[in-house]
Amino acid sequence: MGDEGKNMTENTRAATLQRITRETDIRLALVLDGGGKASVQTGIGFLDHMLTLFAVHGFFDLEITAQGDIEVDDHHTVEDVGICLGQALTRALGDKAGICRYGHAYVPMDETLARVCVDCSNRPFLYYQVEIKESKVGRFDVALAKEFFRALSLHAGLTLHVELLHGENSHHILEAIFKALGRALAVAIKPDPRVSGQLSSKGML
């Protein structure tokens, strides 16, 4: 990950970055037109699992290593990984010219059905309608999922709607959501030969 903050090549929609604060040290590499290869090590096992699902089902290549103050709690690491993924998406997409812009996905997971809709709009907004009875999945605080999506939306410039249509098992719910995020985003960033420049009646996003 030597070229922090830059696209890997002019012809590859990809980015690498490193973010260091007093609370976290995160290195991330993202290839949008990948094959779903993931190597995620954040120190938070459940987050690693969710980000792997996101990459596999979106066909993104994703590498993340993170060291954070998880001895305090997982909040800083989860939020900062969301920030880094959002920044990498922004850098990899560039001016967002020629992409579909919108994407959505419904994903079932046993008794659960989740819906994620995304607009690569440069107008960050998160609508998060997810109610989970349990406060934790293993040791993971389920409330941190919303913090991850908020950080991602803000730093990627996404209008992001995340909804649980029905579901009971907390693991199933979050798994379906992360899979749906990957699939919806894959549709939104797909090049469309009919689109010239940015897809907007204003002429720019």
VEXMI-188483 format. One record per atom (N, C-alpha, C): atom name; x, y, z; residue in three letters. Coordinates in nm, 3 decimals, m for minus. Example, Ala and Ser with C-alpha at 12.3 -4.5 7.8 and 13.67 -1.06 7.14 Angstrom:
// residues 2
<N <1.319 m0.569 0.780> ALA>
<CA <1.230 m0.450 0.780> ALA>
<C <1.320 m0.330 0.780> ALA>
<N <1.285 m0.225 0.708> SER>
<CA <1.367 m0.106 0.714> SER>
<C <1.290 0.003 0.787> SER>
This chain:
// residues 205
<N <0.083 m0.120 0.000> MET>
<CA <0.000 0.000 0.000> MET>
<C <0.086 0.125 0.000> MET>
<N <0.170 0.137 m0.101> GLY>
<CA <0.268 0.243 m0.099> GLY>
<C <0.218 0.378 m0.146> GLY>
<N <0.115 0.381 m0.231> ASP>
<CA <0.072 0.509 m0.290> ASP>
<C <m0.054 0.560 m0.220> ASP>
<N <m0.040 0.593 m0.092> GLU>
<CA <m0.155 0.636 m0.014> GLU>
<C <m0.220 0.759 m0.076> GLU>
<N <m0.352 0.754 m0.085> GLY>
<CA <m0.428 0.869 m0.131> GLY>
<C <m0.436 0.881 m0.280> GLY>
<N <m0.384 0.785 m0.358> LYS>
<CA <m0.387 0.796 m0.503> LYS>
<C <m0.451 0.672 m0.564> LYS>
<N <m0.510 0.690 m0.683> ASN>
<CA <m0.554 0.575 m0.758> ASN>
<C <m0.432 0.492 m0.795> ASN>
<N <m0.452 0.358 m0.802> MET>
<CA <m0.339 0.269 m0.828> MET>
<C <m0.286 0.284 m0.969> MET>
<N <m0.378 0.295 m1.067> THR>
<CA <m0.339 0.330 m1.204> THR>
<C <m0.451 0.412 m1.262> THR>
<N <m0.424 0.477 m1.375> GLU>
<CA <m0.526 0.559 m1.437> GLU>
<C <m0.641 0.475 m1.490> GLU>
<N <m0.613 0.349 m1.525> ASN>
<CA <m0.715 0.264 m1.586> ASN>
<C <m0.782 0.170 m1.487> ASN>
<N <m0.741 0.173 m1.364> THR>
<CA <m0.796 0.086 m1.263> THR>
<C <m0.872 0.169 m1.160> THR>
<N <m0.995 0.134 m1.137> ARG>
<CA <m1.072 0.206 m1.036> ARG>
<C <m1.035 0.147 m0.900> ARG>
<N <m0.936 0.206 m0.839> ALA>
<CA <m0.881 0.152 m0.715> ALA>
<C <m0.815 0.263 m0.637> ALA>
<N <m0.799 0.239 m0.508> ALA>
<CA <m0.733 0.338 m0.424> ALA>
<C <m0.673 0.269 m0.303> ALA>
<N <m0.567 0.328 m0.251> THR>
<CA <m0.508 0.285 m0.125> THR>
<C <m0.496 0.407 m0.034> THR>
<N <m0.501 0.383 0.095> LEU>
<CA <m0.484 0.494 0.188> LEU>
<C <m0.444 0.440 0.324> LEU>
<N <m0.391 0.532 0.403> GLN>
<CA <m0.361 0.504 0.543> GLN>
<C <m0.412 0.620 0.626> GLN>
<N <m0.477 0.588 0.735> ARG>
<CA <m0.529 0.690 0.828> ARG>
<C <m0.474 0.658 0.967> ARG>
<N <m0.402 0.754 1.023> ILE>
<CA <m0.345 0.736 1.156> ILE>
<C <m0.396 0.846 1.247> ILE>
<N <m0.456 0.806 1.358> THR>
<CA <m0.497 0.901 1.462> THR>
<C <m0.442 0.850 1.595> THR>
<N <m0.471 0.920 1.701> ARG>
<CA <m0.429 0.874 1.833> ARG>
<C <m0.508 0.752 1.878> ARG>
<N <m0.616 0.721 1.803> GLU>
<CA <m0.702 0.609 1.842> GLU>
<C <m0.690 0.488 1.749> GLU>
<N <m0.656 0.512 1.622> THR>
<CA <m0.651 0.403 1.526> THR>
<C <m0.539 0.423 1.424> THR>
<N <m0.496 0.311 1.366> ASP>
<CA <m0.402 0.310 1.254> ASP>
<C <m0.460 0.212 1.153> ASP>
<N <m0.508 0.265 1.039> ILE>
<CA <m0.579 0.183 0.941> ILE>
<C <m0.513 0.195 0.806> ILE>
<N <m0.491 0.081 0.742> ARG>
<CA <m0.441 0.075 0.605> ARG>
<C <m0.546 0.001 0.523> ARG>
<N <m0.579 0.056 0.408> LEU>
<CA <m0.687 0.000 0.327> LEU>
<C <m0.652 0.008 0.179> LEU>
<N <m0.682 m0.099 0.107> ALA>
<CA <m0.668 m0.101 m0.039> ALA>
<C <m0.798 m0.155 m0.096> ALA>
<N <m0.850 m0.087 m0.197> LEU>
<CA <m0.978 m0.121 m0.258> LEU>
<C <m0.966 m0.123 m0.409> LEU>
<N <m1.012 m0.229 m0.471> VAL>
<CA <m1.024 m0.238 m0.617> VAL>
<C <m1.171 m0.261 m0.648> VAL>
<N <m1.232 m0.167 m0.718> LEU>
<CA <m1.375 m0.176 m0.745> LEU>
<C <m1.408 m0.287 m0.845> LEU>
<N <m1.327 m0.301 m0.948> ASP>
<CA <m1.352 m0.401 m1.051> ASP>
<C <m1.268 m0.524 m1.022> ASP>
<N <m1.296 m0.586 m0.910> GLY>
<CA <m1.218 m0.699 m0.865> GLY>
<C <m1.291 m0.830 m0.879> GLY>
<N <m1.254 m0.924 m0.795> GLY>
<CA <m1.315 m1.056 m0.799> GLY>
<C <m1.372 m1.102 m0.667> GLY>
<N <m1.383 m1.010 m0.572> GLY>
<CA <m1.439 m1.046 m0.442> GLY>
<C <m1.336 m1.104 m0.347> GLY>
<N <m1.209 m1.070 m0.365> LYS>
<CA <m1.105 m1.119 m0.275> LYS>
<C <m1.093 m1.024 m0.156> LYS>
<N <m1.097 m1.081 m0.037> ALA>
<CA <m1.095 m0.998 0.083> ALA>
<C <m0.993 m1.050 0.183> ALA>
<N <m0.920 m0.957 0.242> SER>
<CA <m0.831 m0.986 0.354> SER>
<C <m0.851 m0.873 0.455> SER>
<N <m0.927 m0.902 0.559> VAL>
<CA <m0.969 m0.798 0.654> VAL>
<C <m0.927 m0.840 0.795> VAL>
<N <m0.848 m0.756 0.858> GLN>
<CA <m0.801 m0.781 0.994> GLN>
<C <m0.810 m0.651 1.073> GLN>
<N <m0.919 m0.635 1.145> THR>
<CA <m0.942 m0.513 1.222> THR>
<C <m0.927 m0.533 1.372> THR>
<N <m0.913 m0.657 1.415> GLY>
<CA <m0.915 m0.686 1.557> GLY>
<C <m1.055 m0.709 1.611> GLY>
<N <m1.155 m0.691 1.524> ILE>
<CA <m1.296 m0.711 1.561> ILE>
<C <m1.351 m0.818 1.468> ILE>
<N <m1.362 m0.939 1.516> GLY>
<CA <m1.393 m1.053 1.431> GLY>
<C <m1.523 m1.038 1.354> GLY>
<N <m1.626 m0.989 1.417> PHE>
<CA <m1.755 m0.977 1.349> PHE>
<C <m1.748 m0.872 1.238> PHE>
<N <m1.679 m0.762 1.261> LEU>
<CA <m1.662 m0.660 1.157> LEU>
<C <m1.584 m0.718 1.039> LEU>
<N <m1.480 m0.797 1.068> ASP>
<CA <m1.404 m0.862 0.961> ASP>
<C <m1.497 m0.948 0.875> ASP>
<N <m1.584 m1.023 0.940> HIS>
<CA <m1.679 m1.110 0.870> HIS>
<C <m1.773 m1.029 0.782> HIS>
<N <m1.827 m0.919 0.834> MET>
<CA <m1.921 m0.837 0.758> MET>
<C <m1.854 m0.770 0.638> MET>
<N <m1.733 m0.720 0.655> LEU>
<CA <m1.664 m0.654 0.545> LEU>
<C <m1.621 m0.754 0.438> LEU>
<N <m1.592 m0.875 0.480> THR>
<CA <m1.562 m0.981 0.383> THR>
<C <m1.685 m1.011 0.299> THR>
<N <m1.801 m1.020 0.363> LEU>
<CA <m1.925 m1.043 0.290> LEU>
<C <m1.953 m0.928 0.193> LEU>
<N <m1.932 m0.806 0.237> PHE>
<CA <m1.950 m0.689 0.152> PHE>
<C <m1.863 m0.701 0.026> PHE>
<N <m1.737 m0.737 0.043> ALA>
<CA <m1.645 m0.747 m0.070> ALA>
<C <m1.681 m0.862 m0.163> ALA>
<N <m1.710 m0.977 m0.106> VAL>
<CA <m1.741 m1.096 m0.187> VAL>
<C <m1.865 m1.073 m0.272> VAL>
<N <m1.970 m1.019 m0.212> HIS>
<CA <m2.097 m1.005 m0.284> HIS>
<C <m2.101 m0.879 m0.372> HIS>
<N <m2.006 m0.788 m0.353> GLY>
<CA <m1.995 m0.673 m0.443> GLY>
<C <m1.888 m0.693 m0.548> GLY>
<N <m1.814 m0.804 m0.539> PHE>
<CA <m1.701 m0.833 m0.629> PHE>
<C <m1.595 m0.723 m0.623> PHE>
<N <m1.570 m0.677 m0.499> PHE>
<CA <m1.461 m0.583 m0.475> PHE>
<C <m1.342 m0.659 m0.418> PHE>
<N <m1.221 m0.617 m0.452> ASP>
<CA <m1.103 m0.666 m0.383> ASP>
<C <m1.073 m0.568 m0.270> ASP>
<N <m1.062 m0.621 m0.150> LEU>
<CA <m1.053 m0.534 m0.032> LEU>
<C <m0.949 m0.588 0.065> LEU>
<N <m0.855 m0.503 0.102> GLU>
<CA <m0.757 m0.535 0.205> GLU>
<C <m0.764 m0.428 0.313> GLU>
<N <m0.778 m0.472 0.435> ILE>
<CA <m0.781 m0.379 0.548> ILE>
<C <m0.700 m0.439 0.663> ILE>
<N <m0.612 m0.359 0.717> THR>
<CA <m0.550 m0.391 0.845> THR>
<C <m0.573 m0.272 0.937> THR>
<N <m0.616 m0.299 1.058> ALA>
<CA <m0.647 m0.191 1.151> ALA>
<C <m0.599 m0.226 1.290> ALA>
<N <m0.542 m0.128 1.355> GLN>
<CA <m0.508 m0.137 1.496> GLN>
<C <m0.578 m0.022 1.566> GLN>
<N <m0.660 m0.054 1.663> GLY>
<CA <m0.734 0.050 1.733> GLY>
<C <m0.740 0.025 1.882> GLY>
<N <m0.796 0.121 1.952> ASP>
<CA <m0.803 0.112 2.098> ASP>
<C <m0.923 0.027 2.141> ASP>
<N <m0.925 m0.098 2.093> ILE>
<CA <m1.039 m0.185 2.125> ILE>
<C <m1.039 m0.227 2.271> ILE>
<N <m0.930 m0.198 2.342> GLU>
<CA <m0.933 m0.222 2.487> GLU>
<C <m1.027 m0.124 2.555> GLU>
<N <m1.055 m0.012 2.489> VAL>
<CA <m1.155 0.083 2.539> VAL>
<C <m1.292 0.035 2.496> VAL>
<N <m1.317 0.035 2.367> ASP>
<CA <m1.431 m0.032 2.304> ASP>
<C <m1.406 m0.032 2.153> ASP>
<N <m1.501 m0.083 2.076> ASP>
<CA <m1.480 m0.099 1.933> ASP>
<C <m1.521 0.023 1.851> ASP>
<N <m1.576 0.124 1.916> HIS>
<CA <m1.637 0.235 1.844> HIS>
<C <m1.541 0.304 1.748> HIS>
<N <m1.424 0.343 1.797> HIS>
<CA <m1.331 0.420 1.715> HIS>
<C <m1.286 0.341 1.593> HIS>
<N <m1.260 0.213 1.612> THR>
<CA <m1.214 0.131 1.499> THR>
<C <m1.324 0.114 1.396> THR>
<N <m1.445 0.084 1.440> VAL>
<CA <m1.556 0.063 1.346> VAL>
<C <m1.583 0.191 1.267> VAL>
<N <m1.590 0.303 1.336> GLU>
<CA <m1.618 0.430 1.269> GLU>
<C <m1.506 0.468 1.173> GLU>
<N <m1.381 0.451 1.215> ASP>
<CA <m1.270 0.492 1.130> ASP>
<C <m1.254 0.400 1.009> ASP>
<N <m1.288 0.273 1.022> VAL>
<CA <m1.288 0.185 0.905> VAL>
<C <m1.394 0.233 0.806> VAL>
<N <m1.510 0.276 0.856> GLY>
<CA <m1.613 0.333 0.769> GLY>
<C <m1.565 0.458 0.699> GLY>
<N <m1.493 0.544 0.771> ILE>
<CA <m1.436 0.664 0.712> ILE>
<C <m1.339 0.628 0.600> ILE>
<N <m1.250 0.533 0.627> CYS>
<CA <m1.148 0.495 0.528> CYS>
<C <m1.210 0.431 0.405> CYS>
<N <m1.309 0.344 0.425> LEU>
<CA <m1.373 0.282 0.310> LEU>
<C <m1.445 0.387 0.226> LEU>
<N <m1.510 0.483 0.291> GLY>
<CA <m1.575 0.591 0.218> GLY>
<C <m1.477 0.675 0.140> GLY>
<N <m1.363 0.709 0.201> GLN>
<CA <m1.262 0.787 0.132> GLN>
<C <m1.203 0.711 0.013> GLN>
<N <m1.183 0.580 0.031> ALA>
<CA <m1.130 0.499 m0.078> ALA>
<C <m1.229 0.492 m0.194> ALA>
<N <m1.356 0.480 m0.164> LEU>
<CA <m1.458 0.480 m0.270> LEU>
<C <m1.456 0.611 m0.347> LEU>
<N <m1.447 0.721 m0.274> THR>
<CA <m1.443 0.853 m0.339> THR>
<C <m1.324 0.864 m0.432> THR>
<N <m1.209 0.821 m0.387> ARG>
<CA <m1.088 0.832 m0.468> ARG>
<C <m1.093 0.737 m0.588> ARG>
<N <m1.143 0.616 m0.567> ALA>
<CA <m1.148 0.518 m0.675> ALA>
<C <m1.247 0.558 m0.784> ALA>
<N <m1.357 0.622 m0.744> LEU>
<CA <m1.459 0.661 m0.842> LEU>
<C <m1.425 0.792 m0.914> LEU>
<N <m1.337 0.871 m0.857> GLY>
<CA <m1.301 0.997 m0.922> GLY>
<C <m1.422 1.089 m0.934> GLY>
<N <m1.449 1.140 m1.054> ASP>
<CA <m1.559 1.235 m1.072> ASP>
<C <m1.694 1.167 m1.092> ASP>
<N <m1.696 1.033 m1.084> LYS>
<CA <m1.819 0.953 m1.096> LYS>
<C <m1.881 0.962 m1.235> LYS>
<N <m1.803 0.999 m1.332> ALA>
<CA <m1.855 1.007 m1.469> ALA>
<C <m1.877 0.867 m1.526> ALA>
<N <m1.988 0.851 m1.597> GLY>
<CA <m2.013 0.728 m1.670> GLY>
<C <m2.069 0.613 m1.591> GLY>
<N <m2.102 0.634 m1.463> ILE>
<CA <m2.154 0.524 m1.383> ILE>
<C <m2.307 0.529 m1.376> ILE>
<N <m2.367 0.416 m1.338> CYS>
<CA <m2.513 0.408 m1.326> CYS>
<C <m2.567 0.503 m1.220> CYS>
<N <m2.487 0.526 m1.116> ARG>
<CA <m2.517 0.616 m1.006> ARG>
<C <m2.608 0.554 m0.901> ARG>
<N <m2.717 0.490 m0.940> TYR>
<CA <m2.814 0.432 m0.846> TYR>
<C <m2.799 0.280 m0.842> TYR>
<N <m2.823 0.224 m0.724> GLY>
<CA <m2.828 0.080 m0.712> GLY>
<C <m2.911 0.040 m0.591> GLY>
<N <m2.971 m0.077 m0.600> HIS>
<CA <m3.044 m0.128 m0.484> HIS>
<C <m3.036 m0.279 m0.483> HIS>
<N <m3.057 m0.337 m0.366> ALA>
<CA <m3.054 m0.483 m0.354> ALA>
<C <m3.141 m0.527 m0.238> ALA>
<N <m3.214 m0.635 m0.260> TYR>
<CA <m3.285 m0.707 m0.155> TYR>
<C <m3.207 m0.836 m0.129> TYR>
<N <m3.177 m0.863 m0.005> VAL>
<CA <m3.104 m0.986 0.027> VAL>
<C <m3.176 m1.060 0.140> VAL>
<N <m3.216 m1.185 0.115> PRO>
<CA <m3.273 m1.268 0.222> PRO>
<C <m3.163 m1.345 0.294> PRO>
<N <m3.184 m1.369 0.421> MET>
<CA <m3.096 m1.456 0.500> MET>
<C <m3.186 m1.533 0.596> MET>
<N <m3.226 m1.650 0.554> ASP>
<CA <m3.323 m1.729 0.630> ASP>
<C <m3.449 m1.647 0.656> ASP>
<N <m3.480 m1.615 0.781> GLU>
<CA <m3.604 m1.544 0.813> GLU>
<C <m3.596 m1.394 0.787> GLU>
<N <m3.478 m1.347 0.751> THR>
<CA <m3.451 m1.203 0.739> THR>
<C <m3.456 m1.158 0.594> THR>
<N <m3.506 m1.035 0.573> LEU>
<CA <m3.500 m0.971 0.442> LEU>
<C <m3.456 m0.826 0.462> LEU>
<N <m3.346 m0.790 0.397> ALA>
<CA <m3.291 m0.654 0.408> ALA>
<C <m3.292 m0.587 0.272> ALA>
<N <m3.306 m0.455 0.274> ARG>
<CA <m3.302 m0.375 0.152> ARG>
<C <m3.203 m0.260 0.170> ARG>
<N <m3.116 m0.243 0.071> VAL>
<CA <m3.023 m0.131 0.071> VAL>
<C <m3.035 m0.060 m0.063> VAL>
<N <m3.054 0.072 m0.060> CYS>
<CA <m3.059 0.155 m0.180> CYS>
<C <m2.950 0.261 m0.169> CYS>
<N <m2.881 0.285 m0.279> VAL>
<CA <m2.769 0.378 m0.277> VAL>
<C <m2.773 0.470 m0.398> VAL>
<N <m2.735 0.594 m0.376> ASP>
<CA <m2.719 0.693 m0.482> ASP>
<C <m2.582 0.757 m0.463> ASP>
<N <m2.496 0.741 m0.563> CYS>
<CA <m2.363 0.804 m0.560> CYS>
<C <m2.381 0.951 m0.599> CYS>
<N <m2.431 1.028 m0.507> SER>
<CA <m2.489 1.159 m0.536> SER>
<C <m2.400 1.277 m0.500> SER>
<N <m2.294 1.252 m0.423> ASN>
<CA <m2.217 1.359 m0.359> ASN>
<C <m2.299 1.434 m0.254> ASN>
<N <m2.413 1.377 m0.215> ARG>
<CA <m2.496 1.434 m0.109> ARG>
<C <m2.512 1.329 0.000> ARG>
<N <m2.422 1.326 0.095> PRO>
<CA <m2.427 1.221 0.197> PRO>
<C <m2.552 1.232 0.284> PRO>
<N <m2.621 1.120 0.295> PHE>
<CA <m2.739 1.112 0.381> PHE>
<C <m2.760 0.965 0.415> PHE>
<N <m2.785 0.936 0.541> LEU>
<CA <m2.813 0.800 0.585> LEU>
<C <m2.953 0.790 0.643> LEU>
<N <m3.032 0.701 0.585> TYR>
<CA <m3.160 0.660 0.645> TYR>
<C <m3.139 0.517 0.691> TYR>
<N <m3.153 0.494 0.820> TYR>
<CA <m3.122 0.363 0.879> TYR>
<C <m3.241 0.319 0.963> TYR>
<N <m3.319 0.228 0.907> GLN>
<CA <m3.438 0.179 0.976> GLN>
<C <m3.416 0.030 1.005> GLN>
<N <m3.344 0.004 1.111> VAL>
<CA <m3.309 m0.132 1.149> VAL>
<C <m3.328 m0.147 1.300> VAL>
<N <m3.418 m0.234 1.338> GLU>
<CA <m3.441 m0.260 1.480> GLU>
<C <m3.395 m0.402 1.511> GLU>
<N <m3.301 m0.412 1.603> ILE>
<CA <m3.247 m0.542 1.645> ILE>
<C <m3.269 m0.555 1.795> ILE>
<N <m3.330 m0.664 1.837> LYS>
<CA <m3.365 m0.681 1.978> LYS>
<C <m3.242 m0.696 2.066> LYS>
<N <m3.147 m0.777 2.020> GLU>
<CA <m3.027 m0.798 2.100> GLU>
<C <m2.933 m0.678 2.086> GLU>
<N <m2.860 m0.647 2.190> SER>
<CA <m2.765 m0.536 2.185> SER>
<C <m2.629 m0.578 2.131> SER>
<N <m2.603 m0.708 2.129> LYS>
<CA <m2.474 m0.756 2.084> LYS>
<C <m2.488 m0.882 2.000> LYS>
<N <m2.397 m0.898 1.904> VAL>
<CA <m2.376 m1.024 1.834> VAL>
<C <m2.239 m1.072 1.880> VAL>
<N <m2.235 m1.174 1.963> GLY>
<CA <m2.109 m1.207 2.028> GLY>
<C <m2.067 m1.091 2.114> GLY>
<N <m1.949 m1.035 2.086> ARG>
<CA <m1.904 m0.917 2.161> ARG>
<C <m1.926 m0.788 2.083> ARG>
<N <m1.980 m0.798 1.960> PHE>
<CA <m1.998 m0.680 1.876> PHE>
<C <m2.124 m0.605 1.914> PHE>
<N <m2.111 m0.476 1.939> ASP>
<CA <m2.224 m0.389 1.972> ASP>
<C <m2.297 m0.355 1.844> ASP>
<N <m2.422 m0.401 1.831> VAL>
<CA <m2.494 m0.384 1.704> VAL>
<C <m2.521 m0.237 1.673> VAL>
<N <m2.520 m0.150 1.774> ALA>
<CA <m2.540 m0.007 1.749> ALA>
<C <m2.427 0.052 1.666> ALA>
<N <m2.312 m0.012 1.667> LEU>
<CA <m2.198 0.039 1.591> LEU>
<C <m2.216 0.022 1.440> LEU>
<N <m2.305 m0.067 1.399> ALA>
<CA <m2.331 m0.083 1.256> ALA>
<C <m2.380 0.049 1.197> ALA>
<N <m2.468 0.117 1.267> LYS>
<CA <m2.518 0.246 1.217> LYS>
<C <m2.405 0.348 1.208> LYS>
<N <m2.313 0.347 1.305> GLU>
<CA <m2.200 0.439 1.301> GLU>
<C <m2.112 0.411 1.180> GLU>
<N <m2.094 0.284 1.146> PHE>
<CA <m2.017 0.248 1.028> PHE>
<C <m2.083 0.303 0.902> PHE>
<N <m2.213 0.281 0.888> PHE>
<CA <m2.283 0.326 0.768> PHE>
<C <m2.287 0.478 0.759> PHE>
<N <m2.298 0.546 0.872> ARG>
<CA <m2.297 0.692 0.871> ARG>
<C <m2.162 0.744 0.822> ARG>
<N <m2.054 0.687 0.873> ALA>
<CA <m1.921 0.730 0.831> ALA>
<C <m1.898 0.700 0.683> ALA>
<N <m1.942 0.583 0.639> LEU>
<CA <m1.928 0.546 0.499> LEU>
<C <m2.004 0.643 0.409> LEU>
<N <m2.128 0.672 0.444> SER>
<CA <m2.211 0.762 0.365> SER>
<C <m2.148 0.901 0.355> SER>
<N <m2.102 0.951 0.468> LEU>
<CA <m2.047 1.086 0.473> LEU>
<C <m1.922 1.099 0.387> LEU>
<N <m1.832 1.002 0.397> HIS>
<CA <m1.702 1.016 0.332> HIS>
<C <m1.700 0.963 0.189> HIS>
<N <m1.804 0.888 0.150> ALA>
<CA <m1.816 0.846 0.010> ALA>
<C <m1.914 0.932 m0.067> ALA>
<N <m1.982 1.024 0.000> GLY>
<CA <m2.081 1.108 m0.067> GLY>
<C <m2.201 1.028 m0.115> GLY>
<N <m2.246 0.934 m0.032> LEU>
<CA <m2.356 0.846 m0.070> LEU>
<C <m2.486 0.886 m0.001> LEU>
<N <m2.595 0.887 m0.077> THR>
<CA <m2.727 0.881 m0.016> THR>
<C <m2.756 0.733 0.004> THR>
<N <m2.772 0.693 0.129> LEU>
<CA <m2.776 0.551 0.162> LEU>
<C <m2.898 0.521 0.249> LEU>
<N <m2.982 0.432 0.199> HIS>
<CA <m3.100 0.388 0.274> HIS>
<C <m3.082 0.240 0.309> HIS>
<N <m3.085 0.212 0.438> VAL>
<CA <m3.067 0.076 0.489> VAL>
<C <m3.191 0.039 0.569> VAL>
<N <m3.260 m0.065 0.525> GLU>
<CA <m3.386 m0.101 0.589> GLU>
<C <m3.396 m0.251 0.615> GLU>
<N <m3.444 m0.284 0.732> LEU>
<CA <m3.479 m0.422 0.765> LEU>
<C <m3.628 m0.439 0.740> LEU>
<N <m3.663 m0.521 0.643> LEU>
<CA <m3.804 m0.544 0.613> LEU>
<C <m3.866 m0.642 0.712> LEU>
<N <m3.793 m0.746 0.745> HIS>
<CA <m3.829 m0.833 0.856> HIS>
<C <m3.710 m0.920 0.892> HIS>
<N <m3.710 m0.968 1.015> GLY>
<CA <m3.599 m1.051 1.062> GLY>
<C <m3.598 m1.059 1.213> GLY>
<N <m3.537 m1.166 1.265> GLU>
<CA <m3.531 m1.187 1.409> GLU>
<C <m3.389 m1.206 1.459> GLU>
<N <m3.312 m1.288 1.390> ASN>
<CA <m3.177 m1.321 1.434> ASN>
<C <m3.082 m1.206 1.403> ASN>
<N <m3.014 m1.154 1.505> SER>
<CA <m2.931 m1.035 1.486> SER>
<C <m2.815 m1.060 1.391> SER>
<N <m2.756 m1.176 1.395> HIS>
<CA <m2.648 m1.208 1.301> HIS>
<C <m2.701 m1.209 1.158> HIS>
<N <m2.815 m1.273 1.137> HIS>
<CA <m2.875 m1.279 1.004> HIS>
<C <m2.906 m1.139 0.951> HIS>
<N <m2.956 m1.053 1.040> ILE>
<CA <m2.995 m0.918 0.999> ILE>
<C <m2.874 m0.840 0.947> ILE>
<N <m2.768 m0.838 1.026> LEU>
<CA <m2.650 m0.761 0.984> LEU>
<C <m2.582 m0.825 0.864> LEU>
<N <m2.581 m0.956 0.857> GLU>
<CA <m2.522 m1.023 0.742> GLU>
<C <m2.596 m0.988 0.614> GLU>
<N <m2.729 m0.991 0.619> ALA>
<CA <m2.808 m0.956 0.501> ALA>
<C <m2.784 m0.812 0.460> ALA>
<N <m2.770 m0.722 0.555> ILE>
<CA <m2.748 m0.580 0.525> ILE>
<C <m2.614 m0.559 0.457> ILE>
<N <m2.508 m0.618 0.508> PHE>
<CA <m2.377 m0.598 0.447> PHE>
<C <m2.368 m0.662 0.309> PHE>
<N <m2.432 m0.776 0.290> LYS>
<CA <m2.437 m0.836 0.157> LYS>
<C <m2.513 m0.744 0.061> LYS>
<N <m2.626 m0.690 0.108> ALA>
<CA <m2.706 m0.602 0.024> ALA>
<C <m2.630 m0.474 m0.010> ALA>
<N <m2.552 m0.423 0.084> LEU>
<CA <m2.470 m0.306 0.056> LEU>
<C <m2.372 m0.334 m0.057> LEU>
<N <m2.307 m0.448 m0.052> GLY>
<CA <m2.213 m0.484 m0.157> GLY>
<C <m2.280 m0.493 m0.293> GLY>
<N <m2.393 m0.560 m0.298> ARG>
<CA <m2.464 m0.579 m0.425> ARG>
<C <m2.519 m0.447 m0.478> ARG>
<N <m2.576 m0.364 m0.391> ALA>
<CA <m2.632 m0.236 m0.435> ALA>
<C <m2.523 m0.143 m0.486> ALA>
<N <m2.412 m0.139 m0.415> LEU>
<CA <m2.303 m0.051 m0.456> LEU>
<C <m2.241 m0.098 m0.587> LEU>
<N <m2.232 m0.229 m0.606> ALA>
<CA <m2.178 m0.283 m0.731> ALA>
<C <m2.261 m0.238 m0.851> ALA>
<N <m2.393 m0.232 m0.834> VAL>
<CA <m2.480 m0.185 m0.941> VAL>
<C <m2.461 m0.035 m0.964> VAL>
<N <m2.453 0.041 m0.856> ALA>
<CA <m2.445 0.187 m0.867> ALA>
<C <m2.317 0.233 m0.936> ALA>
<N <m2.207 0.164 m0.915> ILE>
<CA <m2.079 0.209 m0.969> ILE>
<C <m2.047 0.146 m1.104> ILE>
<N <m2.137 0.063 m1.154> LYS>
<CA <m2.113 m0.004 m1.281> LYS>
<C <m2.112 0.097 m1.395> LYS>
<N <m2.014 0.091 m1.483> PRO>
<CA <m2.014 0.182 m1.599> PRO>
<C <m2.134 0.155 m1.690> PRO>
<N <m2.194 0.262 m1.738> ASP>
<CA <m2.307 0.252 m1.831> ASP>
<C <m2.269 0.328 m1.958> ASP>
<N <m2.258 0.259 m2.072> PRO>
<CA <m2.214 0.324 m2.195> PRO>
<C <m2.308 0.434 m2.242> PRO>
<N <m2.430 0.436 m2.191> ARG>
<CA <m2.526 0.538 m2.231> ARG>
<C <m2.502 0.670 m2.159> ARG>
<N <m2.424 0.665 m2.051> VAL>
<CA <m2.403 0.784 m1.968> VAL>
<C <m2.279 0.859 m2.015> VAL>
<N <m2.297 0.985 m2.048> SER>
<CA <m2.187 1.071 m2.085> SER>
<C <m2.165 1.172 m1.972> SER>
<N <m2.048 1.168 m1.912> GLY>
<CA <m2.023 1.254 m1.798> GLY>
<C <m2.097 1.202 m1.675> GLY>
<N <m2.137 1.294 m1.590> GLN>
<CA <m2.209 1.257 m1.468> GLN>
<C <m2.358 1.250 m1.495> GLN>
<N <m2.423 1.148 m1.441> LEU>
<CA <m2.565 1.128 m1.464> LEU>
<C <m2.646 1.223 m1.377> LEU>
<N <m2.676 1.340 m1.433> SER>
<CA <m2.752 1.442 m1.361> SER>
<C <m2.812 1.538 m1.461> SER>
<N <m2.937 1.577 m1.439> SER>
<CA <m3.001 1.675 m1.527> SER>
<C <m2.936 1.812 m1.511> SER>
<N <m2.862 1.832 m1.401> LYS>
<CA <m2.793 1.959 m1.380> LYS>
<C <m2.661 1.965 m1.455> LYS>
<N <m2.614 1.847 m1.501> GLY>
<CA <m2.487 1.842 m1.570> GLY>
<C <m2.369 1.809 m1.480> GLY>
<N <m2.396 1.804 m1.350> MET>
<CA <m2.291 1.767 m1.254> MET>
<C <m2.356 1.724 m1.124> MET>
<N <m2.284 1.641 m1.050> LEU>
<CA <m2.333 1.596 m0.921> LEU>
<C <m2.297 1.696 m0.812> LEU>
